[in-house]
Amino acid sequence: MNAALKIGTLCTLAAGLFGSAAAAETNITVMSYSGLFQERYTKAIIEPFMKAHPDIKVTFFPLPSSAAMLGNLRAQKAAPQTDVVIMDVSVSKAGTDEGLFTKIDETNVPNVKDLYPNARIPDVAGVAATFDNLVLLYNTDQVKEAPKSWMEMAKAPFKGKVVIPGVPDIQGLSLVLILNKANGGADYLKSVDKGIAAAAEIAPNVQTWEPKPEVYAPIVTGQAALGVGWNARAQVNSDTSGGKLKATIPQEGTVFQINTINLVAGSPGADAAKTFVNYALSAEAQKSFTETMFYAPTNAKADISAAALERTAVKQLDKVMPVDWIALAKVRDQIGEQWRRRVLPASR
């Protein structure tokens, strides 16, 4: 065989080998929150997964909200382009009802057996991937001691210095539920009048109900002194700001927010997607993400460091108010109407 023929044969063989390798690689798309979540989830979960599974390439598709994710999935229903979605549980329920997701259980995702019982939500196809909780944010230059009450935001010194993501954002909704219980409201599914009244007391001090891009930046810069946010992002912003922002759970308590991980029905990479979800729910992955971003883990076997656990609500479960987010979804529009009628006018 002459040299030219040898080279040609080798090139053909190499091309065939590379072609086979490329063909063997499966690509899946994970859709979830943009910004800090994307950054930290990629480093803690996706990159280690791809290292352990070099035959599966994961692309993160970021969107700003669960509502935007649901809209994207609806548009793709006839020909899904996404394989896995991580989103708020109440929106996950809507997607389940519309047949957008495949049910996750031990039969297709074995690590489900190790999850806490409340990680499985009735009538939701996905399971909990993260637990987060509402916190009161404060700027440490302007507020020297951790506020003891959510109603600190109503005090005169903080006129124009409060930022709250208002209803329909789930952060504003969660605040109403907490204030409703603190003021003697018995059943939030029947009435949140007392929570709405308390929020209306805070309203005159509110600088904005739509902090952009997120609520944490104005607290860090000192544009605002107090605000309402999620613990996981608050803890990361506390670190990156050198402690300019801190977070606390006031005496009236907090609520858990649940993000579920979901398998998209009819997705192009269904088998690889199941492998990814199983890894994302493993004790190893849950430990990594909790210690990276301070979400409380959903896997009961995750061996989280004491330092990281101290920065979640795990050690303050007695302060966590139980919320049935699925049942609450049925009355969210009514609460939103009360918010627009009674809270927003009080801020003008």
C-alpha positions in Angstrom: 0.0 0.0 0.0 1.5 3.3 -1.0 1.9 6.2 1.4 -1.0 8.2 -0.2 -3.3 5.3 0.1 -2.3 4.6 3.7 -3.0 8.2 4.6 -6.4 8.1 2.9 -7.3 4.9 4.6 -6.3 6.3 8.0 -8.3 9.5 7.4 -11.3 7.5 6.4 -10.9 5.3 9.5 -10.5 8.3 11.8 -13.5 10.0 10.3 -15.5 6.9 10.9 -14.4 6.6 14.5 -15.2 10.3 15.2 -18.5 9.9 13.5 -19.3 6.9 15.7 -18.3 8.9 18.8 -20.4 11.8 17.8 -23.4 9.5 17.0 -23.0 7.9 20.4 -23.2 11.2 22.3 -26.7 12.1 23.5 -27.6 15.8 23.9 -30.2 16.8 26.4 -31.5 20.3 27.4 -32.3 21.3 30.9 -34.5 24.4 31.2 -34.5 26.4 34.4 -33.8 29.8 36.0 -31.4 32.3 34.5 -28.7 34.2 36.4 -27.2 33.0 39.6 -29.2 29.7 39.6 -27.8 28.8 36.1 -24.3 29.7 37.1 -24.3 27.7 40.4 -26.3 24.7 39.1 -24.1 24.3 36.1 -21.0 24.1 38.3 -22.5 22.0 41.1 -24.6 19.6 39.1 -24.2 19.7 35.3 -20.4 19.8 35.0 -19.8 16.9 37.4 -22.6 14.9 35.7 -21.0 15.3 32.2 -17.7 14.3 33.6 -19.2 11.1 35.0 -21.3 10.6 31.8 -19.1 11.7 28.9 -21.6 10.3 26.4 -24.3 12.8 27.5 -24.0 16.5 26.8 -26.2 18.8 28.8 -27.2 22.3 27.6 -28.8 24.7 30.1 -31.6 26.8 28.6 -32.2 29.8 31.0 -35.5 31.6 31.4 -36.4 34.2 34.0 -39.5 32.5 35.6 -41.5 29.3 35.9 -44.3 31.0 34.0 -42.0 31.6 31.0 -40.9 28.0 31.2 -44.4 26.8 31.1 -45.2 29.0 28.1 -42.1 27.6 26.3 -43.2 24.0 27.0 -46.7 24.7 25.7 -45.3 26.0 22.5 -43.1 22.9 22.1 -45.8 20.3 23.0 -46.1 18.8 19.6 -42.3 18.5 19.2 -40.5 19.0 22.5 -37.0 20.5 22.4 -36.4 20.3 26.2 -35.8 17.2 28.2 -35.8 18.3 31.9 -37.3 21.3 33.6 -36.7 22.7 37.1 -39.5 25.0 38.1 -41.8 26.1 40.9 -44.2 23.4 42.2 -47.4 25.3 41.5 -46.4 25.8 37.8 -45.3 22.2 37.7 -48.8 21.2 38.7 -50.2 23.1 35.8 -47.8 21.4 33.4 -48.8 18.0 34.9 -52.4 18.7 34.3 -51.7 19.6 30.7 -49.8 16.3 30.1 -46.5 18.0 29.6 -44.5 15.8 32.0 -43.8 12.1 32.6 -44.3 10.9 36.1 -41.1 10.5 38.2 -40.9 7.6 40.7 -38.6 4.8 41.8 -39.2 2.8 38.6 -37.6 5.4 36.3 -35.5 7.4 38.8 -34.2 5.1 41.6 -32.9 7.9 43.8 -36.5 9.0 44.5 -36.5 6.4 47.3 -34.1 8.5 49.3 -36.1 11.7 49.1 -37.8 13.3 52.1 -41.6 12.4 52.1 -42.6 16.1 51.4 -40.5 15.9 48.2 -43.3 14.0 46.6 -46.2 16.2 45.9 -49.7 14.7 45.2 -50.8 15.1 41.6 -47.5 16.5 40.4 -45.4 14.5 38.0 -42.1 15.8 39.2 -40.4 15.7 42.6 -38.8 18.3 44.7 -35.2 19.1 43.7 -34.7 22.1 46.1 -36.3 23.6 49.2 -35.9 27.3 49.7 -37.4 29.7 52.2 -38.5 33.4 52.4 -36.2 35.7 54.3 -36.1 39.4 55.4 -33.1 41.0 53.7 -31.3 44.0 55.2 -28.4 46.3 54.3 -25.9 46.0 57.1 -24.7 49.6 56.8 -28.2 50.9 57.4 -29.6 48.2 59.7 -27.1 47.2 62.4 -29.0 44.3 64.0 -31.1 41.6 62.3 -34.8 42.7 62.3 -37.0 40.6 64.6 -40.2 41.2 62.7 -41.4 41.4 59.1 -43.3 44.5 60.2 -40.0 46.3 60.7 -40.6 47.2 57.0 -43.6 49.4 58.1 -41.6 51.6 60.4 -41.0 55.3 59.7 -37.2 55.3 59.3 -37.6 53.0 56.3 -39.9 55.3 54.2 -38.9 54.7 50.5 -36.2 52.2 51.6 -38.2 48.9 51.2 -38.2 46.6 48.1 -40.6 43.7 47.7 -41.4 41.6 44.7 -45.1 42.0 44.9 -48.0 39.7 44.0 -48.3 37.9 41.6 -44.7 37.1 42.4 -44.6 34.2 44.8 -42.4 36.2 47.2 -45.1 38.8 47.7 -47.7 36.0 48.0 -45.6 34.2 50.6 -45.3 37.4 52.7 -49.1 37.8 52.7 -49.5 34.2 54.0 -47.0 34.7 56.8 -48.5 38.0 57.8 -52.0 36.5 57.7 -51.1 33.8 60.1 -49.1 36.2 62.4 -52.2 38.4 62.7 -54.6 35.5 63.5 -55.8 34.4 60.1 -57.0 30.8 60.5 -57.2 29.5 56.9 -55.4 31.2 54.0 -57.5 29.2 51.5 -60.6 31.0 52.8 -59.3 34.4 53.6 -56.0 36.4 53.7 -57.7 39.7 54.8 -55.4 40.0 57.8 -52.3 39.4 55.7 -53.4 41.9 53.1 -54.1 44.5 55.8 -50.6 44.0 57.2 -49.0 44.3 53.7 -51.0 47.6 53.3 -49.3 48.9 56.4 -45.9 48.2 54.8 -46.9 49.6 51.4 -46.2 53.3 52.1 -42.6 52.5 52.7 -42.1 50.5 49.5 -39.8 52.0 46.9 -40.7 49.4 44.3 -42.8 46.2 43.9 -40.7 45.2 40.9 -37.0 45.3 41.8 -34.9 44.7 38.8 -33.1 42.6 37.9 -33.7 41.1 41.3 -34.4 42.3 44.8 -30.9 41.7 46.1 -29.0 44.3 44.2 -30.7 47.4 45.7 -30.0 46.0 49.2 -26.4 45.4 48.4 -25.9 48.9 47.0 -27.8 50.6 49.8 -30.5 51.9 47.5 -32.8 50.1 49.8 -32.4 49.1 53.5 -34.9 46.2 53.7 -36.5 43.7 51.4 -38.0 40.3 50.8 -36.2 37.5 49.0 -35.2 33.9 48.9 -32.7 32.5 51.3 -30.5 30.7 48.8 -29.8 33.7 46.6 -29.6 35.9 49.7 -26.8 33.8 51.1 -24.8 33.9 47.9 -25.3 37.7 47.6 -24.2 38.0 51.2 -20.9 36.3 50.3 -20.3 38.1 47.1 -21.1 41.5 48.7 -18.7 41.0 51.6 -21.6 41.0 54.0 -23.3 44.2 52.8 -26.5 42.1 52.5 -27.7 39.8 55.2 -30.8 37.7 55.7 -32.9 36.6 58.6 -36.1 34.6 59.5 -38.2 37.0 61.6 -40.2 35.8 64.6 -43.4 35.4 62.6 -41.7 32.6 60.6 -41.3 31.7 57.0 -42.5 29.4 54.3 -40.8 26.8 52.1 -40.7 27.3 48.3 -40.4 24.1 46.3 -38.7 23.7 43.0 -39.5 20.4 41.2 -37.5 18.6 38.6 -39.6 17.3 35.8 -39.2 14.9 32.8 -40.7 16.4 29.6 -43.1 14.0 28.0 -42.0 12.9 24.6 -38.6 14.5 24.9 -35.9 13.5 22.3 -33.4 12.4 25.0 -35.8 10.6 27.4 -33.4 7.9 28.6 -30.5 10.3 29.1 -32.8 12.7 30.8 -33.8 10.0 33.4 -30.1 9.4 34.0 -29.6 13.1 34.6 -32.5 13.5 36.9 -31.4 10.5 39.0 -28.0 12.1 39.4 -29.5 15.5 40.3 -31.5 13.8 43.1 -28.5 11.8 44.4 -27.0 12.5 47.8 -23.8 13.6 46.2 -25.4 16.2 43.9 -27.7 17.5 46.6 -24.8 18.0 48.9 -22.9 19.9 46.3 -25.8 22.2 45.4 -26.7 22.9 49.0 -23.1 23.8 49.9 -22.8 25.9 46.7 -26.1 27.8 46.9 -27.7 27.0 50.3 -30.9 25.4 49.1 -32.1 22.9 51.7 -31.6 19.4 50.3 -34.5 17.1 49.3 -32.4 13.9 49.6 -32.5 12.6 53.2 -29.1 10.9 52.8 -27.2 14.0 51.7 -24.4 14.6 54.2 -24.4 18.4 54.3 -21.7 20.3 56.1 -22.8 21.9 59.4 -21.7 25.3 58.2 -23.9 25.1 55.1 -26.9 23.7 57.0 -26.7 26.7 59.4 -27.4 28.9 56.4 -30.6 27.1 55.4 -33.9 26.8 57.3 -33.2 23.2 58.3 -32.2 24.2 61.8 -35.4 26.4 62.1 -38.1 24.1 60.9 -40.3 25.2 63.9 -40.5 28.6 62.1 -41.7 27.1 58.8 -45.4 27.6 58.1 -46.8 24.7 56.0 -48.4 25.8 52.7 -50.3 23.7 50.3 -49.1 25.4 47.1 -51.3 23.2 44.9 -54.5 24.1 46.7 -53.4 27.7 47.0 -53.1 27.9 43.2 -56.9 27.9 43.0 -57.2 31.1 45.0 -54.1 33.0 43.8 -56.2 35.2 41.4 -58.5 36.2 44.3 -55.5 37.1 46.4 -54.0 39.0 43.5 -57.2 41.0 43.1 -57.2 42.0 46.8 -53.5 43.0 46.5 -54.3 45.3 43.6 -57.3 46.8 45.3 -56.0 47.3 48.8 -52.1 47.1 48.9 -51.0 48.9 45.8 -53.1 52.0 46.4 -51.7 52.3 49.9 -48.2 52.7 48.4 -49.1 55.8 46.3 
